[in-house]
Amino acid sequence: MTQIQQSEPLIYQGQFGEFTITQSDRQGVIIYRVGLMIAALSFAIGTALVLRATADGLPLDANSAVLKALTPLYACFCVGLGVSLLSIHIYLASLHRLLQAFWAIGVLASVVVAWQSSEPFALFVYNHPITLFGVGFTFAALTGIYFKEAFCFNRLETKVLTPLVPMLLLGNLTGVLPVSVEQTLLGIWATLFMVFALRKVVQSIPPDIGDKSVFTYLQEQRSARA
């Protein structure tokens, strides 16, 4: 990482002029990627626990230790996702705020569900798909990140994840997907999410910062209209 920072020029030519990438910019990208990794690891561990318990024929009921473990894992997932949404670089400020609003709605709904339910959080959500009208906003925010990465970097895993996540959630909401299909899609989701997070670790930092001259131009346009 140090070698990358030393070898890259400090001044770049953007669409609307020159710009400089600062150490603060780089730290923001690192924070974004750390948040993604926390979210991906939490999601992968939770998925692995559920699929392993299912394969072993363990009961996933209100007394299940696996389902109880999913609650703190989901909390870590939400924290990691929130950190990423704070530090992600998106040219359209309105889209950035929309994804953050989705995350906030989803987290608030999740807290309400977890507080009121006597069952493990994951079990209650699975047995009451209507809760996805609130909790699902968290995953809508995550899907927004997948879409942004697919659009900006043409990554195969995010191209698959962008339609896969809503398809799985809507399938559970409507009850049209067999359990075996849901489990398969969940496993694919967790695997590709980890692939995505790991590939971000080794990606050069400047592309994640983007063309700062565009951010400056858009800010000037908003100020002029105001």
Phi, psi and omega in degrees: 000320179296319179298321179297315182296323183283329186275339184273140178294156181274337183246133182237153176262116180258182181296328183243022177132182181281153176211160181243137175266118184266170176297327177296321177300315181295319179297323178298319178294318180298317178298318178303316183287324176297317177300317177299318181294320177298314180296315182294316180296316180299316180293319181294318180295314179299317178296316180298320179297316181293313182293324177292317179297321179294317180295327180275358179074021179283142180289129177256077182243192184297338180262005183291125177294328179296312181293325177294326179290338182292333182296308177294329177295320178293323177298317177297320177301314181295319179296313179300317179295319179297319177298317180296320181289338175285327189251356180292147178261113177230127184299317182278108182298325181296321178292320178299314180293325179296316179295321177294323177294319176302314180300314182297317178297315181297318180292317179298315179297321180296318179297317180297314180298313182296325183288322186272339185271140175272350178268162171305143186307310184297321180294318181295317180295319181294320181280344179231076184304338181299337178295343179294341175295343175249303182299326184298341178298330176300316181283336173294321177296318178297319179298327176299321176294316178303315181297317179299316181291323178295319181290317185279324188239359175057040182278132182298316184297322180283334174295325178284318184292327183303313176274336185294317184297307178296328179296318180292316181293317178292327177295320177289322181296320182269346179075021183271344182266131173297154182302320180298323178290318177301317180296319179296313180295323178297317178296319178296317179303308183298319181294312182291329176296318177293319177301315179300311182296320180292322179292330177292330181299320185264359180285145176300146186287314185308321179301329178287337177282323179082190180273101183294338178293332177291317178300317180297316180298314181296323178296319178295321178296318178295321180294322180294321179291327180290000000 
